[in-house]
Amino acid sequence: MQNSTHWAILLSNHVAKKKFIDKILNHEAPIELNFFNNRKGILFSDLAIEDFIEKEYQYDSIEADPATKRQLRTFSSGERKKEFLKYCIIQNTDYIILDNALDHLDYNSRIELHIELEQLSKKVSLIQIINRSVDIFPFIINRRQILDNSFKLIHFTDLPAADHFLLKSIPQPLEKINLAESNLVEMINLNVSYDEKPILKNINWTIKNGEFWQLIGPNGSGKSTILSLITGDNSKGYGQELYLFGRKKGTGETIWDIKKNIGQFSTAMIDLFQKSHTVEQMILSGFFNSVGLYLQPSTLQTKVMNEWLEFLSMSHLKKTAFIHLSAGQQRVIMIVRAVLKHPPLLILDEPTEGLDDENVSLVTQLISALAKETSIAIIFVSHRKEDLLSPNLIFELTPKPTGSEGRIKFQN
Ligand SMILES: Nc1ncnc2c1ncn2[C@@H]1O[C@H](COP(=O)(O)OP(=O)(O)OP(=O)(O)O)[C@@H](O)[C@H]1O
């Protein structure tokens, strides 16, 4: 297989990625890629993985790797990628489209996948679709970028990251949530196992007011599990030394007693919203903790919403449908929705995954401003080190056969 059959294509978030990928798979690739038009391909992407999980669930079957005796949904997000790649390889297609293959993978898994794909490139053509230029595999020499839905392939240039906002101060909340406790979360010797498989072992972690944490750990080390304990969504916290906002878990609190103190963002949350809502409706719904705006906002609430839009230099987009925003703008609006009330704790689960360089800059500037200008404690979960973000503390999970151990890796 000649190297000339491998392509890296950098897509801006303005490009309708699915449509572009479907064109290639349906033998309608643009001229430069017409090598693929009479060949059979398969898509390796998060969406393809989700479809696969749906199929396994529907038929109660194990399709990806029968040897594991486990359905794909029972794996962590990183583990799922590895399993699904094995499945793609055994389908023996002429080419594989790798859609943001490195997203959600930890550092070592990225290196492993890189080596594996370089080997694989000797047997099968690869089309790497990426949003971030740093992710391009060095062994792929054909590099192009696409900036809009004309799907025109142009030669690759580095786009400068733009400064978007931050000329003003973060808008203040209507009321401050005052907590007597400075320890927002306290875990003492916390253990979690699933079906007798130990996941977390003797975790000791205290999160205080205003701290900016990054939570790291390899795929499957238990990051999502820890977050679900903090948000009150995981029942494994009962009967353990887990204190959330000054109260021991399982002492008669409601889920709302916990959740009212937390703002949360994960990419999966975007799917919960009707995208036809306008930007202002999306932000205002944060006052009512509703998925959509069903109550009339007060004058003061509207004033705060306007202040946020001004802060973001997005006032002109107020009446725009959320769906028409760029992916980065959508995330910024979702994060604003989560922090309107300046909750004591903000949880950001991989907020930059899938974004292009320009939108990463937009989102990281907002997070950085929240960390610097407010007393909101932040837990930022990411496998990437973002240049614009400087968490004060890093909590690292290290997998062991007896369950992941946790430690503070960095403190400044
Ligand atoms: N409901 C469940 N039943 C059985 N096993 C589970 C369940 N939820 C998670 N696990 C397992 O617990 C381990 C930790 O998963 P978790 O999703 O917390 O890891 P993670 O660090 O967030 O991974 P990633 O970086 O890949 O997202 C994994 O081995 C996963 O397969």
The ligand as a Tripos MOL2 file, in Angstrom:
@<TRIPOS>MOLECULE
LIG
   31    33     1     0     0
SMALL
NO_CHARGES

@<TRIPOS>ATOM
      1 N1        -22.2950    0.2840   35.3140 N.pl3     1 LIG1
      2 C1        -21.1370   -0.3740   35.1880 C.ar      1 LIG1
      3 N2        -21.0930   -1.7200   35.2640 N.ar      1 LIG1
      4 C2        -19.9120   -2.3940   35.1480 C.ar      1 LIG1
      5 N3        -18.7150   -1.7960   34.9630 N.ar      1 LIG1
      6 C3        -18.7090   -0.4600   34.8790 C.ar      1 LIG1
      7 C4        -19.9020    0.3210   34.9740 C.ar      1 LIG1
      8 N4        -19.5860    1.6390   34.8480 N.ar      1 LIG1
      9 C5        -18.2400    1.6770   34.6850 C.ar      1 LIG1
     10 N5        -17.7260    0.4160   34.7070 N.ar      1 LIG1
     11 C6        -16.2900    0.0740   34.5960 C.3       1 LIG1
     12 O1        -15.6360    0.8630   35.5780 O.3       1 LIG1
     13 C7        -14.3450    1.2590   35.0900 C.3       1 LIG1
     14 C8        -14.2160    2.7540   35.2290 C.3       1 LIG1
     15 O2        -15.0720    3.3830   34.2650 O.3       1 LIG1
     16 P1        -15.1550    4.9570   34.1190 P.3       1 LIG1
     17 O3        -16.1350    5.2390   33.0010 O.co2     1 LIG1
     18 O4        -15.4290    5.5910   35.4430 O.co2     1 LIG1
     19 O5        -13.6710    5.2950   33.6320 O.3       1 LIG1
     20 P2        -13.0720    6.6330   33.0180 P.3       1 LIG1
     21 O6        -11.7890    6.9050   33.7310 O.co2     1 LIG1
     22 O7        -14.1070    7.7160   33.0470 O.co2     1 LIG1
     23 O8        -12.7560    6.1850   31.5220 O.3       1 LIG1
     24 P3        -12.6290    7.0310   30.1530 P.3       1 LIG1
     25 O9        -11.4210    7.9190   30.2570 O.co2     1 LIG1
     26 O10       -12.4040    5.9690   29.1330 O.co2     1 LIG1
     27 O11       -13.9170    7.7620   29.9640 O.co2     1 LIG1
     28 C9        -14.2410    0.7370   33.6610 C.3       1 LIG1
     29 O12       -13.4990   -0.4600   33.6670 O.3       1 LIG1
     30 C10       -15.6710    0.4610   33.2550 C.3       1 LIG1
     31 O13       -15.7230   -0.5960   32.3280 O.3       1 LIG1
@<TRIPOS>BOND
     1     1     2 1
     2     2     3 ar
     3     2     7 ar
     4     3     4 ar
     5     4     5 ar
     6     5     6 ar
     7     6     7 ar
     8     6    10 ar
     9     7     8 ar
    10     8     9 ar
    11     9    10 ar
    12    10    11 1
    13    11    12 1
    14    11    30 1
    15    12    13 1
    16    13    14 1
    17    13    28 1
    18    14    15 1
    19    15    16 1
    20    16    17 2
    21    16    18 1
    22    16    19 1
    23    19    20 1
    24    20    21 2
    25    20    22 1
    26    20    23 1
    27    23    24 1
    28    24    25 2
    29    24    26 1
    30    24    27 1
    31    28    29 1
    32    28    30 1
    33    30    31 1
@<TRIPOS>SUBSTRUCTURE
     1 LIG1         1 GROUP 0 **** ****
